[in-house]
Amino acid sequence: MPYLIRPGTAPAATEAARLGFGVPGYAHPLVAPVEWAELTRPGTPLHWAVLNVADGPGYRPDPHCLEAAGRLSNAGVRVLGHLDLAHGSRPFGELVFDARRYLDWYRVDGYLLERCPSDRAGLAAVRRTTAALRALLGEAGGGHLVLGHGTHPHPGYLETADQLVTFAGPWTDYRWSQVAEWTADHPPERFAHLVHGVPRSHLREAMRIARWQGAGTIFFTDRTGQSGPFEALPGYWDEIVSQIGPGVSE
């Protein structure tokens, strides 16, 4: 088998688990209007979509992004602002400043903290940042935080966020990936997998891996490349939506 069974997970229960999409950030709405429109299609099992204006919120409100975010919110889709932690090198004040802009300008429902540290040494700083973001979002009634590690981090990070991205990378790595044993103690909705370069012929296998490894949120695409493989719709978007089945935003 090209993947390992998630420790302590029963096959029947895992296969029945409802997968949903987490969209890590399409291109600007002017460049990818079809992609943004697809996110409001009724019945699409969408957990969240990330708004990344210009490697962050930008320097002023973008009217096209305002319109796109508004349509998603009106459709009941959770919109997350993109914050780059730069593996722990971004200053705390700078991150909170960008987070405030996202909230004030686009009324986001939470944040994806990209390039999040994954080792124990970085945990204290991330905990401080997420606590500040929780307080900020609390002013608007709560929020959703996703840590974009891209790998299995120290388990302590799970206490600081709603979800962890425990895989982000190419299919050639994903199909041979292994799951950390500690994840078996937590439900699938706590984990997300983002995979590019997944051939159509391996789509069902990729979804099976996600279920067996205990991920509840996914984004698979056949697109490849080091920069921006997630910025456009996969060629099999309709197919993967129909395979997962109808759902509602959470």
Secondary structure, DSSP 4 states (H G I P E B T S, - for coil): --S-PPTT--HHHHHHSPPEEEE--PSPTTT-HHHHHHTT-TT--EEEEEE-SSSSS-SS--HHHHHHHHHHHHTT--EEEEEE-GGGTS-HHHHHHHHHHHHHHH--SEEEEES---SGGGHHHHHHHHHHHHHHHHTTT--EEEEE-SS---GGGGGG-SEEEEEEEEHHHHTT----GGGGGS-GGGEEEEEE---GGGHHHHHHHHHHTT-SEEEE-S---SS-TTSS--TTHHHHHHHH------
